[in-house]
Amino acid sequence: MVGAHGPYVEFTHYQDFFSKLIIPEDQLWRAEDKRYKDRVKYVHYELSTVPGMKVYFQRKPVVYADYRPDGFYIDLYELVNE
């Protein structure tokens, strides 16, 4: 799918790479801080096997793209450059 920030690949919960996801320390607030965790649009993860590769877990709909809540997204350019 293509959003305002370029092409992204959507993944389902059933694919193996989800066991390799970590939340970077500077992004933990999105998932753990009570002031924000229910209001953020996405949670930023990274693949533990590919440091720096961002994986987004969409929590809320947005107007600038067709991301689905509960979907995981990786920037297509990050995938092809790996």
N, CA, C and O of each residue as an XYZ file, in Angstrom:
328
protein
N       0.838     -1.165      0.000
C       0.000      0.000      0.000
C       0.881      1.224      0.000
O       2.033      1.176      0.430
N       0.330      2.329     -0.488
C       1.096      3.566     -0.573
C       0.447      4.605      0.319
O      -0.756      4.856      0.238
N       1.272      5.207      1.179
C       0.793      6.267      2.060
C       1.500      7.561      1.739
O       2.217      7.647      0.742
N       1.311      8.552      2.558
C       1.913      9.868      2.349
C       3.437      9.817      2.425
O       4.111     10.711      1.913
N       3.978      8.791      3.053
C       5.426      8.671      3.207
C       6.035      7.626      2.285
O       7.187      7.236      2.473
N       5.280      7.165      1.289
C       5.809      6.209      0.328
C       5.155      4.848      0.435
O       4.154      4.685      1.132
N       5.732      3.849     -0.270
C       5.146      2.507     -0.289
C       5.520      1.695      0.958
O       6.660      1.721      1.424
N       4.542      0.992      1.468
C       4.739      0.129      2.630
C       4.198     -1.255      2.332
O       3.259     -1.417      1.553
N       4.805     -2.251      2.961
C       4.347     -3.633      2.852
C       3.608     -3.963      4.142
O       4.102     -3.702      5.239
N       2.412     -4.543      3.998
C       1.610     -4.910      5.160
C       1.854     -6.379      5.492
O       1.938     -7.222      4.599
N       1.967     -6.673      6.782
C       2.176     -8.038      7.254
C       1.064     -8.424      8.220
O       0.433     -7.569      8.841
N       0.840     -9.721      8.332
C      -0.138    -10.233      9.277
C       0.576    -10.745     10.519
O       1.797    -10.901     10.529
N      -0.191    -11.001     11.555
C       0.363    -11.503     12.821
C       0.927    -12.908     12.688
O       1.663    -13.357     13.567
N       0.609    -13.598     11.633
C       0.936    -15.011     11.539
C       2.298    -15.290     10.920
O       2.690    -16.450     10.797
N       3.003    -14.280     10.538
C       4.290    -14.506      9.898
C       5.404    -14.570     10.940
O       5.350    -13.886     11.962
N       6.391    -15.378     10.677
C       7.431    -15.730     11.641
C       8.223    -14.545     12.191
O       8.677    -14.595     13.334
N       8.394    -13.505     11.424
C       9.300    -12.450     11.865
C       8.799    -11.694     13.094
O       9.565    -10.936     13.689
N       7.551    -11.872     13.490
C       7.034    -11.153     14.649
C       7.711    -11.564     15.946
O       7.726    -10.790     16.903
N       8.263    -12.749     15.996
C       8.991    -13.162     17.197
C      10.311    -12.406     17.337
O      10.951    -12.466     18.386
N      10.716    -11.699     16.293
C      11.980    -10.973     16.294
C      11.803     -9.461     16.489
O      12.764     -8.705     16.347
N      10.590     -9.021     16.812
C      10.343     -7.591     16.979
C      10.699     -7.119     18.379
O      10.446     -7.802     19.371
N      11.290     -5.938     18.433
C      11.572     -5.283     19.705
C      11.121     -3.821     19.590
O      11.050     -3.270     18.491
N      10.825     -3.216     20.712
C      10.524     -1.789     20.737
C      11.797     -1.078     21.182
O      12.297     -1.343     22.275
N      12.332     -0.179     20.355
C      13.529      0.560     20.776
C      13.245      1.330     22.074
O      12.128      1.796     22.300
N      14.249      1.451     22.899
C      14.074      2.079     24.199
C      13.471      3.481     24.098
O      12.644      3.860     24.927
N      13.878      4.249     23.092
C      13.364      5.614     22.963
C      11.931      5.661     22.429
O      11.360      6.743     22.296
N      11.342      4.496     22.120
C       9.965      4.426     21.629
C       9.022      3.716     22.608
O       7.836      3.559     22.317
N       9.536      3.289     23.758
C       8.712      2.562     24.725
C       7.509      3.372     25.200
O       6.479      2.798     25.552
N       7.627      4.680     25.214
C       6.516      5.517     25.673
C       5.252      5.264     24.868
O       4.147      5.377     25.398
N       5.406      4.921     23.579
C       4.240      4.677     22.729
C       3.428      3.472     23.199
O       2.214      3.424     22.996
N       4.079      2.522     23.812
C       3.413      1.288     24.221
C       3.159      1.207     25.721
O       2.252      0.500     26.161
N       3.959      1.935     26.514
C       3.897      1.734     27.956
C       3.430      2.929     28.766
O       2.868      2.739     29.844
N       3.635      4.132     28.304
C       3.288      5.326     29.077
C       1.774      5.514     29.075
O       1.165      5.686     28.019
N       1.171      5.482     30.260
C      -0.286      5.572     30.376
C      -0.844      6.856     29.781
O      -2.001      6.890     29.363
N      -0.041      7.908     29.737
C      -0.522      9.182     29.178
C      -0.691      9.115     27.667
O      -1.464      9.887     27.099
N       0.021      8.203     27.006
C       0.034      8.184     25.543
C      -0.438      6.883     24.900
O      -0.969      6.906     23.790
N      -0.256      5.768     25.565
C      -0.420      4.474     24.898
C      -1.787      4.252     24.261
O      -1.886      3.515     23.280
N      -2.837      4.864     24.785
C      -4.165      4.705     24.186
C      -4.463      5.777     23.143
O      -5.516      5.747     22.506
N      -3.534      6.732     22.962
C      -3.772      7.831     22.023
C      -2.872      7.793     20.792
O      -3.173      8.450     19.796
N      -1.777      7.041     20.838
C      -0.857      7.039     19.704
C      -1.457      6.294     18.516
O      -2.250      5.367     18.679
N      -1.062      6.717     17.322
C      -1.573      6.108     16.096
C      -0.831      4.824     15.743
O      -1.394      3.939     15.100
N       0.417      4.719     16.156
C       1.204      3.522     15.854
C       2.237      3.285     16.945
O       2.569      4.181     17.720
N       2.735      2.054     16.985
C       3.852      1.695     17.859
C       5.023      1.362     16.953
O       4.890      0.593     16.001
N       6.154      1.939     17.254
C       7.371      1.775     16.465
C       8.155      0.580     17.018
O       8.564      0.576     18.179
N       8.356     -0.424     16.172
C       9.177     -1.584     16.497
C      10.388     -1.589     15.568
O      10.457     -0.820     14.610
N      11.332     -2.461     15.869
C      12.434     -2.757     14.954
C      12.645     -4.265     14.963
O      12.299     -4.950     15.926
N      13.220     -4.769     13.871
C      13.592     -6.188     13.829
C      14.891     -6.360     14.584
O      15.869     -5.670     14.298
N      14.917     -7.264     15.540
C      16.142     -7.486     16.317
C      17.259     -8.024     15.441
O      18.434     -7.848     15.763
N      16.915     -8.671     14.346
C      17.918     -9.244     13.443
C      18.433     -8.241     12.416
O      19.441     -8.489     11.754
N      17.739     -7.100     12.281
C      18.145     -6.053     11.329
C      18.047     -4.710     12.062
O      17.051     -4.003     11.908
N      19.053     -4.350     12.850
C      18.992     -3.110     13.623
C      18.676     -1.909     12.735
O      19.253     -1.745     11.660
N      17.759     -1.082     13.199
C      17.395      0.121     12.475
C      16.243     -0.036     11.505
O      15.717      0.967     11.024
N      15.823     -1.281     11.193
C      14.694     -1.469     10.283
C      13.401     -1.245     11.057
O      13.058     -2.024     11.946
N      12.694     -0.187     10.716
C      11.474      0.181     11.417
C      10.289     -0.654     10.952
O      10.089     -0.882      9.759
N       9.516     -1.099     11.925
C       8.275     -1.820     11.675
C       7.210     -1.086     12.480
O       7.363     -0.875     13.683
N       6.140     -0.704     11.812
C       5.084      0.042     12.492
C       3.876     -0.851     12.718
O       3.411     -1.536     11.807
N       3.377     -0.832     13.946
C       2.122     -1.510     14.270
C       1.057     -0.424     14.370
O       1.097      0.411     15.274
N       0.125     -0.436     13.460
C      -0.892      0.612     13.384
C      -1.962      0.377     14.441
O      -2.574     -0.691     14.486
N      -2.186      1.371     15.288
C      -3.199      1.256     16.341
C      -4.494      1.972     15.996
O      -5.573      1.554     16.415
N      -4.386      3.061     15.224
C      -5.572      3.858     14.894
C      -5.548      4.212     13.412
O      -4.472      4.274     12.817
N      -6.697      4.444     12.806
C      -6.722      4.868     11.406
C      -6.162      6.284     11.258
O      -6.180      7.073     12.203
N      -5.672      6.587     10.074
C      -5.176      7.920      9.747
C      -5.802      8.355      8.427
O      -6.259      7.517      7.650
N      -5.826      9.661      8.172
C      -6.453     10.159      6.949
C      -5.501     10.150      5.754
O      -5.954     10.212      4.611
N      -4.197     10.076      5.995
C      -3.216     10.202      4.915
C      -2.814      8.873      4.281
O      -2.007      8.859      3.351
N      -3.358      7.763      4.761
C      -3.008      6.454      4.185
C      -4.085      5.447      4.572
O      -4.921      5.707      5.437
N      -4.046      4.302      3.917
C      -5.037      3.257      4.139
C      -4.515      2.190      5.104
O      -4.827      1.008      4.959
N      -3.723      2.614      6.083
C      -3.227      1.665      7.081
C      -4.397      1.142      7.892
O      -5.296      1.897      8.263
N      -4.379     -0.146      8.161
C      -5.453     -0.752      8.941
C      -5.004     -0.935     10.383
O      -3.897     -1.416     10.625
N      -5.843     -0.562     11.346
C      -5.504     -0.852     12.736
C      -5.217     -2.344     12.905
O      -5.887     -3.187     12.307
N      -4.238     -2.652     13.708
C      -3.747     -4.007     13.974
C      -2.907     -4.570     12.830
O      -2.595     -5.761     12.826
N      -2.537     -3.733     11.862
C      -1.640     -4.169     10.795
C      -0.203     -3.763     11.098
O       0.039     -2.762     11.774
N       0.734     -4.537     10.601
C       2.157     -4.222     10.718
C       2.652     -3.765      9.358
O       2.283     -4.342      8.335
N       3.487     -2.730      9.339
C       3.945     -2.133      8.084
C       5.445     -1.891      8.116
O       6.000     -1.441      9.118
N       6.088     -2.200      6.993
C       7.517     -1.925      6.813
C       7.669     -1.121      5.529
O       7.050     -1.431      4.511
N       8.488     -0.101      5.591
C       8.792      0.722      4.417
C       9.409     -0.170      3.346
O      10.420     -0.829      3.590
N       8.809     -0.193      2.171
C       9.281     -1.043      1.080
C      10.747     -0.781      0.749
O      11.490     -1.718      0.458
N      11.167      0.467      0.790
C      12.558      0.785      0.456
C      13.523      0.197      1.469
O      14.645     -0.160      1.111
N      13.111      0.088      2.735
C      13.971     -0.551      3.731
C      14.085     -2.040      3.466
O      15.144     -2.626      3.688
N      13.004     -2.666      2.993
C      13.048     -4.095      2.701
C      13.965     -4.408      1.526
O      14.760     -5.345      1.590
N      13.859     -3.635      0.466
C      14.636     -3.947     -0.730
C      16.102     -3.566     -0.577
O      16.945     -4.066     -1.321
N      16.419     -2.706      0.356
C      17.812     -2.313      0.570
C      18.524     -3.221      1.560
O      19.713     -3.039      1.823
N      17.809     -4.197      2.113
C      18.422     -5.125      3.060
C      19.059     -6.288      2.351
O      19.624     -7.171      2.997
